[in-house]
């Protein structure tokens, strides 16, 4: 049976929202359109629809159609599937687990199912991304999805936006950096997780590039949080030690972790490809989450003392 979806429209509302479920008969569709005032001559519309083969072409979904619409307008909407879409925003820096609720809402699923569907050893091969999974490649942005489109449709849209990022110019910068695509996205994800203020992205990138170049461990707290399975307000030594063997623990493991720890946005990716040229090797966040950058360990320790003395 075709049913009205959402709030009932006011008697003189210009538009009416209706939902056509999969498998609805053409007769049921016509009856609902007539009952809601979208069409005024259902018998004639039924003949029109069959002549135009609309009876075989109606696409399921939620539609918003004006009362008293022209037959051609209704035909085009139903045959082309011009369904109502809803905006879904994914901010930069979220993990798949943190995205799961938003994906589930768009997909018509639940968070636990989405997490299971989007974690797996071979998913990167299926979706043709660098891996080791889908983490980091579901591009942060605002999307529009029809109701209940399914997880695959949401993932496909987000991965398409990720691929759009890689313009020929950015591919040239990647080649010049000496990093693989996976390494660039992994580094960008750490930069994204560290930077609260956009103005610091390239400087933080410069610090990490310097450390990688001289073989110094990154010692990035967000990588430890990822190994622990969730964010922490502070990173204690006990927490670092508890995941000492994790390849994502950049306090104990050299170089970059195996893959991204969150989804970086375009600006973080640009920062990974184009770091500020600097001789900084350290940074620490103050109370306003802005960082103090230092060239030596002595400078760094002094910065920590100042921040702590100021209540940071």
C-alpha positions in Angstrom: 0.0 0.0 0.0 1.3 3.5 -0.8 1.3 5.7 2.3 1.8 9.4 3.1 5.2 9.9 4.7 5.9 12.5 7.4 3.6 15.2 8.6 0.2 15.6 6.9 0.1 18.6 4.6 -2.3 21.4 5.3 -5.4 21.4 3.2 -4.2 24.1 0.9 -0.5 23.2 1.0 1.2 23.6 -2.4 3.2 20.5 -2.1 2.5 17.0 -0.7 5.0 14.4 0.4 4.2 10.8 -0.4 6.2 7.6 -0.1 6.0 4.9 -2.8 7.3 1.6 -1.4 9.1 -1.0 -3.5 6.6 -3.2 -5.3 3.6 -0.8 -5.1 1.1 -1.4 -7.9 0.5 1.4 -10.4 -3.2 1.4 -9.3 -2.1 2.1 -5.7 0.2 4.9 -6.9 -2.6 6.5 -8.9 -5.1 6.2 -6.0 -2.7 7.9 -3.6 -1.8 10.7 -6.0 -5.5 11.4 -6.5 -6.4 11.2 -2.8 -3.7 13.7 -2.0 -4.8 16.1 -4.7 -1.6 15.8 -6.8 -3.7 14.7 -9.8 -7.4 15.6 -10.3 -8.3 13.1 -13.1 -7.0 9.7 -12.0 -8.7 7.6 -14.7 -7.2 9.8 -17.4 -3.8 9.8 -15.6 -3.9 6.0 -15.5 -4.5 5.8 -19.3 -1.7 8.4 -19.8 0.6 6.5 -17.5 0.1 3.2 -19.4 0.5 4.8 -22.8 3.8 6.4 -21.6 4.8 3.1 -19.9 4.9 4.8 -16.5 3.1 1.8 -15.0 6.4 -0.1 -15.5 8.8 2.7 -14.7 7.7 4.2 -11.3 10.7 4.2 -8.9 10.1 3.7 -5.2 11.0 6.5 -2.8 9.7 9.6 -1.1 8.5 12.4 -3.3 7.4 15.9 -2.8 4.9 16.9 -5.5 2.7 19.9 -6.0 -1.1 19.7 -5.8 -2.7 19.9 -9.2 0.5 19.0 -11.0 0.6 18.5 -14.8 0.7 14.8 -15.9 4.1 15.3 -17.5 5.5 16.7 -14.3 4.3 13.8 -12.3 5.5 11.3 -14.9 9.0 12.9 -15.0 9.4 12.8 -11.2 8.2 9.2 -10.8 10.0 7.8 -13.9 13.3 9.5 -13.2 13.2 8.9 -9.4 13.4 12.6 -8.4 13.0 11.6 -4.7 13.4 13.8 -1.7 16.9 14.0 -0.5 18.3 15.0 2.9 21.6 16.6 3.8 24.1 14.6 5.9 27.3 16.3 7.0 30.5 14.5 7.9 33.0 16.8 9.6 36.7 16.4 9.1 38.6 14.1 11.5 35.9 11.4 12.2 36.7 7.7 12.4 34.4 5.2 10.7 33.0 4.4 14.2 32.2 8.0 14.7 30.6 8.3 11.3 28.5 5.2 11.7 25.4 6.9 13.2 25.3 9.4 10.4 25.8 6.7 7.7 23.2 4.5 9.3 20.7 7.4 9.4 21.1 8.0 5.6 21.3 4.3 4.8 18.3 3.2 6.7 20.4 0.9 8.9 21.9 0.9 12.4 25.3 1.9 13.7 26.5 -1.5 14.7 25.6 -3.0 11.3 27.4 -0.1 9.6 30.6 -0.6 11.7 30.6 -4.3 10.8 30.0 -3.7 7.1 32.8 -1.1 6.9 35.5 -3.0 8.7 37.2 -5.8 6.9 40.6 -6.9 5.6 39.8 -6.8 2.0 37.3 -3.9 1.8 40.0 -1.6 0.3 40.4 -4.0 -2.6 36.7 -4.2 -3.3 36.4 -0.4 -3.2 39.8 0.3 -4.8 41.4 2.5 -2.2 44.9 2.2 -0.8 43.9 0.6 2.5 44.5 -1.1 4.8 40.8 -0.6 5.1 38.2 2.1 4.4 39.4 4.2 7.4 40.5 7.6 6.1 38.9 7.4 2.7 35.3 8.3 3.4 35.7 11.9 2.5 34.3 14.5 4.9 31.7 16.8 3.3 28.0 17.5 3.2 26.1 15.0 1.0 22.4 14.6 0.0 20.9 11.2 0.2 17.4 9.8 -0.4 15.8 8.1 2.5 17.1 4.5 3.1 19.5 4.4 0.2 21.6 1.7 1.8 25.2 1.7 3.1 26.8 1.0 -0.3 25.3 4.0 -1.9 26.6 6.3 0.9 30.0 4.7 0.8 30.2 5.0 -3.0 29.3 8.7 -2.8 32.0 9.4 -0.1 34.7 7.5 -2.0 33.8 9.3 -5.2 34.3 12.6 -3.4 37.7 11.3 -2.1 38.8 10.4 -5.6 37.7 13.9 -6.8 40.3 15.3 -4.4 43.1 13.8 -6.4 43.4 16.2 -9.3 46.3 15.9 -11.7 48.1 18.8 -9.9 47.8 17.0 -6.5 49.0 13.8 -8.1 52.1 15.7 -9.2 52.6 17.0 -5.7 52.2 13.5 -4.3 54.8 12.1 -6.7 57.2 14.9 -5.7 56.7 14.2 -2.0 58.1 10.7 -2.3 55.1 9.3 -0.3 52.6 6.7 -1.5 49.0 7.7 -1.6 48.4 5.6 1.6 51.2 7.3 3.4 50.0 10.8 2.4 46.5 10.1 3.6 47.8 8.5 6.8 50.0 11.5 7.6 47.1 13.9 6.7 44.8 12.0 9.1 47.3 12.5 12.0 47.7 16.2 11.1 43.9 16.5 11.0 43.6 14.9 14.4 46.3 17.1 16.0 45.2 20.5 14.6 42.2 22.3 16.1 43.1 25.5 14.3 43.3 25.4 10.6 46.1 27.9 10.5 48.4 25.3 12.1 47.9 22.5 9.6 51.0 23.1 7.5 53.3 23.8 10.5 52.2 20.6 12.2 52.9 18.9 8.9 56.3 20.4 8.8 57.1 19.0 12.2 56.1 15.5 11.2 57.9 15.7 7.9 61.1 16.7 9.8 60.7 13.8 12.3 60.2 11.3 9.5 63.2 12.6 7.6 65.6 12.2 10.5 64.0 8.9 11.8 62.5 10.4 14.9 59.3 8.8 16.2 56.2 10.9 15.6 54.9 10.5 19.1 51.4 11.7 18.1 48.8 11.2 20.8 45.9 10.6 18.4 47.6 7.5 17.0 47.6 6.1 20.6 44.0 7.0 21.0 43.2 5.1 17.8 45.1 2.1 19.1 43.1 2.3 22.3 39.8 2.4 20.4 38.6 5.9 21.2 39.6 9.5 22.0 41.1 10.5 25.4 41.3 14.0 27.0 44.9 13.2 28.0 47.4 10.6 27.0 48.9 9.0 30.1 52.0 6.8 30.0 50.0 3.9 31.3 47.8 4.2 28.3 50.7 4.4 25.9 52.3 1.3 27.5 49.0 -0.7 27.3 49.2 -0.6 23.5 53.0 -0.6 23.2 52.9 -3.3 20.6 50.2 -1.7 18.4 51.5 -0.6 15.0 49.4 2.5 15.5 51.4 3.5 18.6 53.8 6.2 17.2 55.5 6.5 20.6 56.8 3.0 20.4 56.8 2.3 16.6 58.9 4.2 14.1 57.6 5.9 11.0 53.9 6.2 10.0 51.3 3.7 11.2 49.8 1.2 8.7 47.0 3.4 7.6 44.9 6.5 8.4 43.4 7.0 11.9 40.5 9.3 10.7 39.1 11.0 7.6 41.2 14.0 6.7 39.7 16.9 4.8 41.1 18.6 1.7 43.1 21.1 3.7 44.8 18.5 5.9 45.7 16.5 2.8 47.0 19.6 1.1 49.1 20.3 4.3 50.5 16.7 4.1 51.6 17.3 0.5 52.8 20.9 1.2 54.3 21.3 4.6 55.7 24.6 5.9 59.5 24.6 5.7 60.6 24.8 9.3 63.1 23.4 11.7 60.5 22.7 14.4 60.6 19.2 15.9 58.1 19.6 18.8 54.8 21.1 19.6 52.5 21.2 22.6 48.9 22.5 22.9 48.0 25.4 25.2 44.6 26.0 27.0 43.2 27.5 23.8 44.3 24.4 21.8 46.8 26.5 19.9 50.3 25.0 19.7 53.6 26.2 20.8 56.3 25.0 18.4 59.9 24.3 19.5 63.2 23.4 17.8 64.8 21.5 20.7 63.7 19.3 23.6 64.8 22.0 26.1 62.6 24.6 24.4 59.8 22.1 24.3 60.0 21.3 28.0 60.2 25.0 28.8 57.0 25.5 26.8 55.3 22.7 28.7 56.2 24.3 32.0 54.9 27.7 30.9 51.6 26.2 29.8 51.2 24.2 33.0 52.0 27.2 35.2 49.3 29.1 33.3 46.8 26.4 34.0 46.9 24.8 30.6 
